[in-house]
């Protein structure tokens, strides 16, 4: 497989955030993978005449390197060259000196619409990571190349596909990528699928993905995303499970949980997601879902066991509502897990009055937890208030010191003025 865009540019494009997807408020990142898809074309055997023969060309990388003439060859050429050709040659030499100093405007003025210089500018812009600028120049090169074929048209078209994609112009990128479908390369199908995804054509994206022979992690991720967008949750869940197995992390655990219809499986993966995250916001959002499912399961169990008896079922949400602000997340998680674990044990172990007593004991444990956290919160407020008083006292002391200093300064000034009035003759 040949390389069309230089390696450092491919690396740059690989790091562009091309997809953003959200499930239950969580952002998941999906990035493109651009490699080269087609085999090199057979050499065309073009013999370039002056002034194009002053350059060496690398069509697959869109590069033109100035080689020029040695002094002897230059002398012979200028002897026989027509005036216009001699002027062109000298302008090229001057333009190349400008290029060496990155004076691209001056070089363009000396040799306007000259493909070798355009190719050098294209390469320069890529190295500067100016993808939009490089794309603009490549479009110009494409038009110029039709009149003077220096570069293989397919090489230009493929690079246009990559750059249109990198600049978010997915419709244009798709048009160029589809020129290479007959190559029957996985990465072509992958790029086409990504274009369709970004154009919200999820079914067409899936159709392209199905043509890929060896699926990468990114392909499986795109399978998940497309099916999720199409609300094919059963199919999306299949790929979510695969992704979670390959890369067990918060994102993939949440993908499994979100697309699972089985509450036990959903709950299992919510716990895995919660335990794999270090972000407080994500932990609390996930934990909220866990608490809801656990409470629903608890209510159903009690109602199924006690059909003709009323028992007040402890509700964890009531506990959360009574907790003061600033409670440690880890404390809440530990207490919540203990609450549901004990509640489920009590339902299995006790019946009748014993179950009522067990639930009353559980409710009392919750009340104790709430009261302890309120006491901690009150003590923290008291400590903060005391610290604030200390800081305010220190500020007042500083103000007092400043006032004393100012009074001393004023006294010194008055003393000096009084001395002057009594001894004026000293100053004349």
LINMOMO-V752929 format. One record per residue. N is the residue number from 0. RES is the residue in one letter. NEAR is the number of other C-alpha atoms within 12 Angstrom. D_LAST is the distance of its C-alpha to the last C-alpha in whole Angstrom. Layout:
N|RES|NEAR|D_LAST ; N|RES|NEAR|D_LAST
This chain:
0|X|15|99 ; 1|X|19|97 ; 2|X|24|93 ; 3|X|36|92 ; 4|X|36|88 ; 5|X|29|86 ; 6|X|18|86 ; 7|X|20|82 ; 8|X|32|83 ; 9|X|28|85 ; 10|X|20|83 ; 11|X|26|81 ; 12|X|29|83 ; 13|X|23|85 ; 14|X|18|81 ; 15|X|24|81 ; 16|X|21|82 ; 17|X|27|84 ; 18|X|31|86 ; 19|X|19|84 ; 20|X|25|87 ; 21|X|18|86 ; 22|X|26|89 ; 23|X|18|88 ; 24|X|16|84 ; 25|X|24|84 ; 26|X|18|83 ; 27|X|25|85 ; 28|X|21|85 ; 29|X|29|87 ; 30|X|30|86 ; 31|X|37|88 ; 32|X|36|90 ; 33|X|38|90 ; 34|X|30|93 ; 35|X|31|95 ; 36|X|34|98 ; 37|X|28|100 ; 38|X|20|102 ; 39|X|21|101 ; 40|X|17|103 ; 41|X|12|105 ; 42|X|15|103 ; 43|X|14|104 ; 44|X|11|104 ; 45|X|16|102 ; 46|X|16|101 ; 47|X|18|98 ; 48|X|12|97 ; 49|X|21|94 ; 50|X|31|91 ; 51|X|28|92 ; 52|X|21|94 ; 53|X|28|90 ; 54|X|28|90 ; 55|X|23|91 ; 56|X|28|92 ; 57|X|27|92 ; 58|X|33|94 ; 59|X|31|94 ; 60|X|31|90 ; 61|X|41|89 ; 62|X|32|87 ; 63|X|30|87 ; 64|X|25|86 ; 65|X|26|85 ; 66|X|17|87 ; 67|X|25|87 ; 68|X|21|89 ; 69|X|11|89 ; 70|X|10|88 ; 71|X|11|92 ; 72|X|14|93 ; 73|X|19|90 ; 74|X|14|91 ; 75|X|13|95 ; 76|X|22|94 ; 77|X|21|91 ; 78|X|13|94 ; 79|X|13|97 ; 80|X|19|95 ; 81|X|13|94 ; 82|X|13|91 ; 83|X|14|90 ; 84|X|19|91 ; 85|X|21|89 ; 86|X|17|86 ; 87|X|23|87 ; 88|X|28|87 ; 89|X|25|83 ; 90|X|24|82 ; 91|X|35|83 ; 92|X|26|81 ; 93|X|24|78 ; 94|X|31|78 ; 95|X|35|79 ; 96|X|21|76 ; 97|X|23|74 ; 98|X|29|76 ; 99|X|18|74 ; 100|X|14|71 ; 101|X|19|72 ; 102|X|19|71 ; 103|X|26|74 ; 104|X|19|74 ; 105|X|21|74 ; 106|X|29|77 ; 107|X|27|78 ; 108|X|20|78 ; 109|X|25|79 ; 110|X|27|82 ; 111|X|21|83 ; 112|X|24|85 ; 113|X|33|86 ; 114|X|37|88 ; 115|X|43|87 ; 116|X|47|83 ; 117|X|41|83 ; 118|X|41|85 ; 119|X|36|82 ; 120|X|39|79 ; 121|X|38|82 ; 122|X|32|81 ; 123|X|28|78 ; 124|X|24|77 ; 125|X|33|79 ; 126|X|21|77 ; 127|X|17|74 ; 128|X|24|76 ; 129|X|22|76 ; 130|X|31|79 ; 131|X|23|79 ; 132|X|24|78 ; 133|X|34|81 ; 134|X|36|83 ; 135|X|24|82 ; 136|X|34|83 ; 137|X|40|86 ; 138|X|27|87 ; 139|X|25|86 ; 140|X|37|88 ; 141|X|31|91 ; 142|X|22|92 ; 143|X|24|91 ; 144|X|28|94 ; 145|X|17|96 ; 146|X|15|96 ; 147|X|21|96 ; 148|X|26|97 ; 149|X|38|95 ; 150|X|39|95 ; 151|X|30|97 ; 152|X|28|97 ; 153|X|31|98 ; 154|X|37|95 ; 155|X|40|93 ; 156|X|35|94 ; 157|X|44|94 ; 158|X|46|90 ; 159|X|38|90 ; 160|X|39|91 ; 161|X|47|89 ; 162|X|41|86 ; 163|X|32|87 ; 164|X|42|87 ; 165|X|41|84 ; 166|X|27|82 ; 167|X|27|84 ; 168|X|24|87 ; 169|X|31|90 ; 170|X|28|92 ; 171|X|28|91 ; 172|X|33|92 ; 173|X|38|95 ; 174|X|23|96 ; 175|X|29|96 ; 176|X|42|97 ; 177|X|29|100 ; 178|X|25|101 ; 179|X|29|101 ; 180|X|25|103 ; 181|X|15|106 ; 182|X|19|105 ; 183|X|21|106 ; 184|X|26|103 ; 185|X|30|101 ; 186|X|34|98 ; 187|X|36|98 ; 188|X|37|100 ; 189|X|45|97 ; 190|X|46|95 ; 191|X|46|97 ; 192|X|44|97 ; 193|X|46|93 ; 194|X|42|93 ; 195|X|33|95 ; 196|X|42|94 ; 197|X|35|90 ; 198|X|24|92 ; 199|X|21|93 ; 200|X|24|97 ; 201|X|28|98 ; 202|X|27|102 ; 203|X|26|101 ; 204|X|33|99 ; 205|X|36|101 ; 206|X|22|104 ; 207|X|35|102 ; 208|X|37|101 ; 209|X|21|105 ; 210|X|24|106 ; 211|X|26|104 ; 212|X|16|106 ; 213|X|16|103 ; 214|X|22|101 ; 215|X|20|97 ; 216|X|24|95 ; 217|X|31|93 ; 218|X|37|97 ; 219|X|34|98 ; 220|X|40|94 ; 221|X|44|95 ; 222|X|40|98 ; 223|X|42|97 ; 224|X|44|94 ; 225|X|38|97 ; 226|X|32|99 ; 227|X|31|97 ; 228|X|25|96 ; 229|X|21|99 ; 230|X|17|100 ; 231|X|22|102 ; 232|X|26|101 ; 233|X|22|104 ; 234|X|26|104 ; 235|X|32|100 ; 236|X|35|101 ; 237|X|26|103 ; 238|X|34|100 ; 239|X|39|97 ; 240|X|32|100 ; 241|X|26|100 ; 242|X|31|96 ; 243|X|28|95 ; 244|X|20|98 ; 245|X|17|96 ; 246|X|20|93 ; 247|X|22|92 ; 248|X|26|89 ; 249|X|33|88 ; 250|X|37|88 ; 251|X|40|92 ; 252|X|39|93 ; 253|X|44|91 ; 254|X|46|93 ; 255|X|41|96 ; 256|X|38|96 ; 257|X|36|95 ; 258|X|34|98 ; 259|X|28|100 ; 260|X|17|103 ; 261|X|17|104 ; 262|X|21|101 ; 263|X|18|102 ; 264|X|23|101 ; 265|X|28|98 ; 266|X|32|97 ; 267|X|25|97 ; 268|X|36|95 ; 269|X|39|93 ; 270|X|32|92 ; 271|X|27|92 ; 272|X|34|89 ; 273|X|34|87 ; 274|X|27|88 ; 275|X|23|87 ; 276|X|25|83 ; 277|X|16|80 ; 278|X|16|78 ; 279|X|17|78 ; 280|X|15|79 ; 281|X|26|82 ; 282|X|27|83 ; 283|X|25|82 ; 284|X|24|84 ; 285|X|39|87 ; 286|X|35|87 ; 287|X|26|88 ; 288|X|28|91 ; 289|X|35|92 ; 290|X|33|92 ; 291|X|25|93 ; 292|X|27|96 ; 293|X|33|97 ; 294|X|28|97 ; 295|X|24|99 ; 296|X|24|101 ; 297|X|30|101 ; 298|X|24|102 ; 299|X|17|105 ; 300|X|20|106 ; 301|X|31|106 ; 302|X|18|108 ; 303|X|15|110 ; 304|X|22|111 ; 305|X|22|111 ; 306|X|13|113 ; 307|X|10|114 ; 308|X|16|111 ; 309|X|16|107 ; 310|X|23|105 ; 311|X|21|101 ; 312|X|34|100 ; 313|X|34|96 ; 314|X|28|94 ; 315|X|37|91 ; 316|X|25|89 ; 317|X|18|89 ; 318|X|27|87 ; 319|X|27|85 ; 320|X|15|84 ; 321|X|20|83 ; 322|X|28|81 ; 323|X|22|77 ; 324|X|18|74 ; 325|X|16|73 ; 326|X|25|77 ; 327|X|17|77 ; 328|X|25|80 ; 329|X|18|82 ; 330|X|18|82 ; 331|X|30|84 ; 332|X|26|86 ; 333|X|16|87 ; 334|X|27|88 ; 335|X|33|90 ; 336|X|21|92 ; 337|X|21|93 ; 338|X|34|94 ; 339|X|33|96 ; 340|X|20|98 ; 341|X|25|98 ; 342|X|36|99 ; 343|X|29|102 ; 344|X|20|103 ; 345|X|29|104 ; 346|X|32|106 ; 347|X|20|108 ; 348|X|16|108 ; 349|X|20|109 ; 350|X|21|111 ; 351|X|21|111 ; 352|X|17|109 ; 353|X|16|108 ; 354|X|29|106 ; 355|X|25|104 ; 356|X|21|103 ; 357|X|28|102 ; 358|X|32|100 ; 359|X|21|98 ; 360|X|21|97 ; 361|X|32|96 ; 362|X|25|94 ; 363|X|17|93 ; 364|X|23|91 ; 365|X|32|89 ; 366|X|25|88 ; 367|X|18|87 ; 368|X|28|85 ; 369|X|28|83 ; 370|X|19|82 ; 371|X|19|81 ; 372|X|27|79 ; 373|X|21|78 ; 374|X|17|77 ; 375|X|20|75 ; 376|X|20|73 ; 377|X|19|72 ; 378|X|14|71 ; 379|X|18|69 ; 380|X|17|67 ; 381|X|14|66 ; 382|X|14|65 ; 383|X|14|63 ; 384|X|14|62 ; 385|X|14|61 ; 386|X|14|59 ; 387|X|14|57 ; 388|X|14|56 ; 389|X|14|55 ; 390|X|14|53 ; 391|X|14|51 ; 392|X|14|50 ; 393|X|14|48 ; 394|X|14|47 ; 395|X|14|46 ; 396|X|14|44 ; 397|X|14|42 ; 398|X|14|41 ; 399|X|14|40 ; 400|X|14|38 ; 401|X|14|36 ; 402|X|14|36 ; 403|X|14|35 ; 404|X|14|32 ; 405|X|14|31 ; 406|X|14|30 ; 407|X|14|29 ; 408|X|14|26 ; 409|X|14|25 ; 410|X|14|25 ; 411|X|14|22 ; 412|X|14|20 ; 413|X|14|21 ; 414|X|14|20 ; 415|X|15|17 ; 416|X|14|16 ; 417|X|13|17 ; 418|X|15|15 ; 419|X|15|11 ; 420|X|13|13 ; 421|X|12|13 ; 422|X|12|10 ; 423|X|12|7 ; 424|X|9|6 ; 425|X|9|6 ; 426|X|9|4 ; 427|X|6|0
